[in-house]
Amino acid sequence: MYLIRQFEEVCGEMYTRGQIRGFLHLYIGEEAIAVGAISQLQPHDYIVTHYRDHGHALARGVDPNRTMAELFGRIGGLSKGKGGSMHLFDAEKGVMGGHAIVGGQFPLAAGLALSHQYRKTDGICLVFFGDGSTNQGTYHEVMNLAAVWKLPMLFFLENNLYGMGSRFDRVRAGGEDFYPGAATYGIEHAVVVDGMDVLAVQEATRVAVDSIRAGEGPAFIEAKTFRFQGHSMADPVKYRDSGETAAWQARDPIVTFPRDLLAQELFSEGQLDDIRASVDAEVAAAVKFAEDSPFPPDEELFTDIYA
């Protein structure tokens, strides 16, 4: 979680310096979800996500150096600098992309889950999405299809309360909870969890994944969380007051989880400091790797494309 936090903080700094261009959507505040959920996957499982994707990639073990280089638009990046912040891919890790089109990841995730089913593996596809995407037709279509075909899919809603600048209750007629709606599609395993508690997320995911691998069809988890930053770096966040943000920051997993570890005497302060120092050095090395990596040459415009 600390790696994701520091990586994102540095990304914000690099954006202001002009090293990262275009859109940049930070995951700050939601780290417990990526770490808790992805920790329960097997190496052959797939992950498909949205454009706030850095945390998922890092939690899956994607190389921070190549990730940072991708954000910088450099040849050393995961996709040779051609994907950028919203399109992080690492097929070897089963990270099948962040996707910039809201709701666009659902059909792709269904196809990946179908591939597991067709090949008779015990693999699953974990698809992350935000509350804003639940208003897209793809959400409803794929939920229905996944239930009909009993696809090995885990639908994971990161409910950070805001779709861009609109709070969910301004655009949703069904109340504050999304997970009960999964029953409409015959998805019986649907739960809500505290998205700021990494262990709670881990346990909820473990139970859901076990049910999917047992052939019980898709499952649904809604995690209540909060993004401490704006929708993107271009967002002045004038649509919510500071009091709401402060209340959620009091539950910051980067603060509360180490505090719990110390209280239970599972870690010493010195051990935590060693972790922080190691991560800080790792992120600094990622920035240097990205800076040292050249921009793609002109001929790269004509590679990695369909003719």
C-alpha positions as CSV (number, residue, x, y, z in Angstrom):
1,M,0.0,0.0,0.0
2,Y,2.8,2.4,0.8
3,L,4.4,1.7,-2.6
4,I,1.2,2.6,-4.4
5,R,0.8,5.8,-2.2
6,Q,4.4,7.0,-2.8
7,F,4.3,6.1,-6.5
8,E,1.1,8.1,-6.9
9,E,2.4,11.1,-4.9
10,V,5.4,11.2,-7.1
11,C,3.3,10.9,-10.3
12,G,1.4,14.0,-9.2
13,E,4.7,15.8,-8.8
14,M,5.9,14.6,-12.2
15,Y,2.7,15.8,-13.8
16,T,3.2,19.3,-12.4
17,R,6.7,19.3,-13.9
18,G,5.4,18.3,-17.3
19,Q,7.1,14.9,-17.3
20,I,3.7,13.1,-17.4
21,R,1.2,14.6,-19.9
22,G,-2.4,14.0,-20.8
23,F,-4.8,12.8,-18.1
24,L,-3.6,11.5,-14.8
25,H,-6.1,9.8,-12.4
26,L,-4.5,9.0,-9.0
27,Y,-5.5,6.1,-6.7
28,I,-4.6,7.9,-3.4
29,G,-6.9,6.7,-0.6
30,E,-8.1,3.5,-2.3
31,E,-4.9,1.4,-1.9
32,A,-6.4,-1.1,0.5
33,I,-8.7,-2.4,-2.2
34,A,-6.1,-3.2,-4.8
35,V,-3.8,-4.8,-2.3
36,G,-6.5,-6.7,-0.4
37,A,-8.2,-8.0,-3.5
38,I,-5.3,-8.8,-5.8
39,S,-3.5,-10.7,-3.0
40,Q,-6.1,-13.4,-3.3
41,L,-5.5,-14.1,-7.0
42,Q,-3.5,-16.9,-8.6
43,P,-0.8,-16.1,-11.2
44,H,-3.0,-17.4,-14.1
45,D,-6.0,-15.1,-13.1
46,Y,-6.8,-12.0,-15.2
47,I,-7.3,-8.4,-14.0
48,V,-9.1,-5.8,-16.1
49,T,-9.7,-2.3,-14.7
50,H,-10.5,1.3,-15.4
51,Y,-8.4,4.3,-16.0
52,R,-7.4,4.8,-12.3
53,D,-5.2,1.7,-12.8
54,H,-1.7,2.4,-11.4
55,G,-2.6,0.8,-8.0
56,H,-3.9,-2.4,-9.5
57,A,-0.8,-2.8,-11.6
58,L,1.6,-2.3,-8.7
59,A,-0.4,-4.5,-6.4
60,R,-0.1,-7.3,-9.1
61,G,3.7,-6.9,-9.0
62,V,4.1,-5.1,-12.3
63,D,7.5,-3.5,-12.5
64,P,7.4,0.1,-11.1
65,N,10.3,1.1,-13.4
66,R,8.4,0.2,-16.6
67,T,5.2,1.5,-15.2
68,M,6.7,5.0,-14.5
69,A,8.4,4.9,-18.0
70,E,5.0,4.3,-19.5
71,L,3.5,7.3,-17.8
72,F,6.5,9.3,-19.1
73,G,5.7,8.2,-22.6
74,R,9.1,6.5,-22.9
75,I,10.3,3.5,-24.9
76,G,11.1,1.6,-21.7
77,G,7.5,1.6,-20.7
78,L,5.1,-1.4,-20.5
79,S,3.7,-0.5,-23.9
80,K,6.7,1.4,-25.2
81,G,5.1,4.6,-24.0
82,K,2.1,4.3,-26.3
83,G,-0.5,3.6,-23.7
84,G,0.2,6.0,-20.9
85,S,-1.5,6.4,-17.6
86,M,-4.9,5.0,-18.5
87,H,-3.8,1.9,-20.4
88,L,-1.4,-0.1,-18.3
89,F,-0.9,-3.6,-19.7
90,D,1.3,-6.5,-18.6
91,A,0.1,-9.8,-20.1
92,E,2.7,-11.9,-18.3
93,K,1.1,-10.6,-15.0
94,G,-2.4,-11.1,-16.3
95,V,-3.0,-7.3,-16.2
96,M,-5.1,-6.9,-19.3
97,G,-5.4,-3.2,-19.2
98,G,-6.7,-0.1,-17.7
99,H,-9.4,1.2,-20.1
100,A,-10.3,4.8,-20.6
101,I,-13.8,4.3,-21.9
102,V,-16.1,4.2,-18.9
103,G,-17.6,0.7,-18.7
104,G,-15.6,-0.5,-21.7
105,Q,-13.7,-3.0,-19.5
106,F,-16.8,-5.2,-18.8
107,P,-17.2,-7.0,-22.1
108,L,-13.4,-7.6,-22.3
109,A,-13.5,-9.1,-18.8
110,A,-16.3,-11.3,-19.8
111,G,-14.3,-12.6,-22.8
112,L,-11.3,-13.3,-20.6
113,A,-13.5,-15.2,-18.1
114,L,-15.1,-17.1,-20.9
115,S,-11.6,-18.1,-22.1
116,H,-10.9,-19.7,-18.7
117,Q,-14.3,-21.5,-18.8
118,Y,-13.7,-22.7,-22.4
119,R,-10.2,-24.0,-21.6
120,K,-11.5,-25.6,-18.3
121,T,-8.9,-23.9,-16.1
122,D,-9.8,-22.8,-12.6
123,G,-8.8,-19.3,-13.4
124,I,-11.0,-16.2,-12.9
125,C,-11.2,-12.7,-14.2
126,L,-11.4,-9.8,-11.6
127,V,-12.9,-6.7,-13.1
128,F,-12.6,-3.4,-11.2
129,F,-15.0,-0.6,-11.9
130,G,-16.2,2.6,-10.3
131,D,-19.7,3.7,-9.2
132,G,-20.0,6.0,-12.3
133,S,-19.7,3.0,-14.7
134,T,-22.9,1.4,-13.2
135,N,-25.0,3.8,-15.3
136,Q,-23.5,2.3,-18.5
137,G,-25.4,-0.4,-20.5
138,T,-22.3,-2.6,-20.6
139,Y,-22.5,-3.0,-16.8
140,H,-26.0,-4.5,-16.9
141,E,-25.5,-6.5,-20.1
142,V,-22.3,-8.2,-18.8
143,M,-23.7,-8.8,-15.3
144,N,-26.7,-10.6,-17.0
145,L,-24.5,-12.6,-19.4
146,A,-22.0,-13.6,-16.7
147,A,-24.8,-15.0,-14.6
148,V,-26.5,-16.8,-17.5
149,W,-23.2,-18.4,-18.6
150,K,-21.9,-18.8,-15.0
151,L,-18.7,-17.1,-16.0
152,P,-15.8,-17.1,-13.5
153,M,-15.9,-13.4,-12.9
154,L,-15.5,-11.3,-9.8
155,F,-17.2,-7.9,-10.2
156,F,-15.4,-5.5,-7.9
157,L,-17.0,-2.1,-7.4
158,E,-14.7,0.6,-6.0
159,N,-17.4,2.9,-4.7
160,N,-15.6,6.2,-4.0
161,L,-18.9,8.1,-4.0
162,Y,-18.1,10.3,-7.0
163,G,-18.3,9.7,-10.7
164,M,-16.1,12.6,-12.0
165,G,-17.7,15.6,-10.2
166,S,-21.1,14.1,-9.5
167,R,-21.8,12.4,-6.2
168,F,-23.5,9.1,-6.7
169,D,-26.8,10.1,-5.1
170,R,-27.3,12.8,-7.7
171,V,-27.3,10.2,-10.5
172,R,-28.5,7.0,-8.9
173,A,-32.1,6.2,-8.0
174,G,-31.5,3.0,-6.2
175,G,-30.2,4.1,-2.8
176,E,-26.7,4.2,-1.4
177,D,-25.8,0.5,-1.8
178,F,-25.2,-1.1,-5.2
179,Y,-24.5,-4.7,-4.2
180,P,-28.1,-5.8,-3.6
181,G,-28.8,-5.1,-7.3
182,A,-26.6,-8.1,-8.2
183,A,-29.4,-10.4,-7.2
184,T,-31.5,-9.0,-10.1
185,Y,-29.1,-10.8,-12.4
186,G,-29.1,-14.0,-10.3
187,I,-25.7,-13.3,-8.7
188,E,-26.2,-14.7,-5.3
189,H,-22.8,-14.0,-3.8
190,A,-22.8,-10.2,-3.4
191,V,-21.4,-8.3,-0.4
192,V,-20.3,-4.9,0.8
193,V,-17.0,-4.3,2.6
194,D,-15.0,-1.5,4.1
195,G,-12.7,-0.5,1.3
196,M,-10.4,1.3,3.8
197,D,-9.6,-2.0,5.6
198,V,-7.1,-4.1,3.7
199,L,-7.8,-7.2,5.8
200,A,-11.6,-6.9,5.4
201,V,-11.1,-6.6,1.6
202,Q,-8.8,-9.6,1.6
203,E,-11.2,-11.8,3.5
204,A,-14.2,-10.8,1.4
205,T,-12.2,-11.5,-1.8
206,R,-11.0,-14.8,-0.5
207,V,-14.6,-16.0,0.1
208,A,-15.8,-14.7,-3.2
209,V,-12.9,-16.2,-5.2
210,D,-13.4,-19.6,-3.5
211,S,-17.1,-19.6,-4.5
212,I,-16.2,-18.7,-8.1
213,R,-13.5,-21.4,-8.4
214,A,-16.1,-23.9,-7.0
215,G,-18.2,-23.3,-10.0
216,E,-20.9,-21.2,-8.4
217,G,-20.8,-18.5,-11.0
218,P,-19.9,-14.8,-10.8
219,A,-19.6,-12.9,-7.5
220,F,-19.9,-9.2,-6.6
221,I,-18.1,-7.1,-4.0
222,E,-18.8,-3.4,-3.3
223,A,-16.1,-1.7,-1.4
224,K,-16.9,1.7,0.2
225,T,-13.9,4.0,-0.3
226,F,-12.8,7.5,-1.1
227,R,-10.3,9.2,-3.4
228,F,-8.5,11.9,-1.5
229,Q,-7.6,13.7,-4.8
230,G,-9.8,15.1,-7.5
231,H,-11.1,13.0,-10.4
232,S,-7.9,13.8,-12.3
233,M,-5.0,16.2,-11.9
234,A,-7.2,18.7,-13.9
235,D,-10.0,18.6,-11.3
236,P,-10.1,21.5,-8.8
237,V,-12.6,19.5,-6.6
238,K,-15.0,22.3,-6.0
239,Y,-18.0,20.0,-5.7
240,R,-17.2,18.6,-2.2
241,D,-16.3,20.3,1.0
242,S,-13.1,19.7,3.0
243,G,-14.9,18.2,5.9
244,E,-16.0,15.2,3.9
245,T,-12.4,14.6,2.8
246,A,-11.0,15.0,6.3
247,A,-13.5,12.4,7.7
248,W,-12.3,9.9,5.2
249,Q,-8.6,10.8,5.7
250,A,-9.0,9.8,9.3
251,R,-9.5,6.3,8.0
252,D,-6.5,6.4,5.6
253,P,-5.2,2.8,5.4
254,I,-1.6,4.0,5.0
255,V,-2.0,5.4,8.6
256,T,-4.4,3.0,10.3
257,F,-2.9,-0.3,9.1
258,P,0.6,0.4,10.4
259,R,-0.9,1.7,13.6
260,D,-2.8,-1.6,14.0
261,L,0.4,-3.6,13.3
262,L,2.2,-1.7,16.0
263,A,-0.6,-2.1,18.5
264,Q,-0.6,-5.8,18.0
265,E,3.2,-5.9,18.2
266,L,3.4,-7.6,14.9
267,F,5.9,-5.0,13.6
268,S,8.3,-2.6,15.3
269,E,8.5,1.1,14.3
270,G,12.0,0.3,13.0
271,Q,10.7,-2.4,10.7
272,L,8.1,0.0,9.3
273,D,10.7,2.7,8.8
274,D,12.8,0.1,6.8
275,I,9.8,-0.6,4.6
276,R,9.2,3.1,4.0
277,A,12.9,3.7,3.2
278,S,13.0,0.8,0.8
279,V,9.9,1.9,-1.0
280,D,11.1,5.5,-1.2
281,A,14.3,4.3,-2.9
282,E,12.3,2.1,-5.3
283,V,10.1,4.9,-6.4
284,A,13.1,7.3,-6.8
285,A,14.8,4.6,-9.0
286,A,11.6,4.3,-11.1
287,V,11.7,8.0,-11.8
288,K,15.3,7.8,-12.8
289,F,14.7,4.8,-15.0
290,A,11.9,6.7,-16.8
291,E,13.9,9.9,-17.2
292,D,16.8,7.9,-18.6
293,S,14.6,6.0,-21.1
294,P,14.4,7.7,-24.5
295,F,11.2,8.7,-26.2
296,P,10.0,6.2,-28.9
297,P,11.6,6.8,-32.3
298,D,9.3,7.9,-35.2
299,E,9.2,4.4,-36.7
300,E,7.4,3.1,-33.6
301,L,4.3,4.9,-35.0
302,F,4.0,1.9,-37.4
303,T,4.6,-1.0,-35.1
304,D,2.2,-2.8,-32.8
305,I,-0.9,-1.9,-34.9
306,Y,-3.4,-3.8,-37.0
307,A,-3.1,-3.3,-40.8
